[in-house]
Structure formats: structure tokens, C-alpha cells
Amino acid sequence: MLHKWKLEFLYNFKSITYFLGINDTSLMVNPRIQHRPTICYRPIKPSDLETLERIHSDVFPIRYESEFFQSVVNGCDVVSWAAVDRSRPDGQSDELIGFVTARIILAKDSEIADLLRYDSSRVDQTLVYILTLGVVDAYRNLGIATALIREVIKYASSIPVCRAVYLHVISYNNPAIHLYTKMSFNCIRRLHGFYLINGQHYDSYLFVYYVNGGRSPCSP
């Protein structure tokens, strides 16, 4: 049985990939950065806890509980990647400037089981659900979010029983919608009133990227 915080996290908070101004101009120098960045990617680790919490607070319109952050930095049921700028001065070269978090779930237990063409007798088949994705303001428009998503897709593709990567995007986040469409995610559904933020309901789009032969039941 899932702990209460996990149930709340999966079914109440869901995920919001909430960021602005994303494109693939990864070789451009952001005018807010005074140097040419050298972006590298690594797993998130316990020493990232404070920075991870701060960036989530700055980027997302919902509050995540401390249990979520502990799970991320300790790798408990959550896989994650951090983006860092190795060219940053003053001991900041390993500090998070972007991140993506995800978790593996059983396909049969997911909300998109009816959208997958898979052998229902294979109870081991899984999905990767992107929980959060964000890039700090000064490093947006450098292709970092794209690279982080590719890390998730590569990871999912390396798991033979994984059939798809999926996520939710709040309906007004046009840059995120454009990004996922450009990366060949399929927009499957619009979910009305999916998010509750500050007492107001917002719709969500469900995006799916199929891997390892996973397909929509509508596919030929």
C-alpha cells in the first residue's frame, strides 16, 4: 500500500512542468548570464536539497511537501537529473540550475492504461511519469529542458518493459505544450479541472511519448 503522501502526490498534486521561454538554442549565450555556460547533467544528490526546494518554490504555483524532496535527493521511488553549469564562478559550478524528476509506475495501475496497446497479461510492464521539470530564470532559452527530457526518454528506453513516458501540462503553459509537441510527445487528452491552485481549477493536457514498441490503441 502506498503511503499517504505518495497517494496525495500522485493523485492530488500530479505534476506541473512549469517553465517559460524554452527553445533549442543551446549554443546561444543568455544575456542574463555573463559567461558562456558549460552545461552538464548528473543525478540529483542529498546536498542539492536546499537548492531543489528553493527552485521548486520559485518555479511552481503549488507547494510540494518535504517528503517529496527527501525522496528525490535520496532516490527513493524517484529518479532525477540535475543540470549544472561547470563554468560558474565562486564555487557554484555544481549548483542546480535545472532539474527533472520522474518515477516508474506499473502500466496496469496507471491512469493511461486504456491508452496503451500492450499485453495486459504482462503485469511487469511499466511507465515513466515525469513529476516536475524546471529551469532557473537566468538559464532559460538554452535548450536545458529539452536535454533533461531526453535524459528521461533515454532512461525509459533502456528499460525493456517500459512502454511510455507521460506527464501533465497545465493548459495555459504554451511554451511547455510547444516543447513537448516538438519532441514528438502525443497530446492524448484534455482533463478539465485537473489542477486546483489557490482555490481555482485549471485544465491539463496529458502528453505521452511511446518507447519500446508502446503504442496508442488508435495506432495502426
Order of alpha helices (4+ residues) and beta strands (2+ residues): alpha-beta-beta-alpha-alpha-beta-beta-beta-alpha-beta-alpha-beta-beta
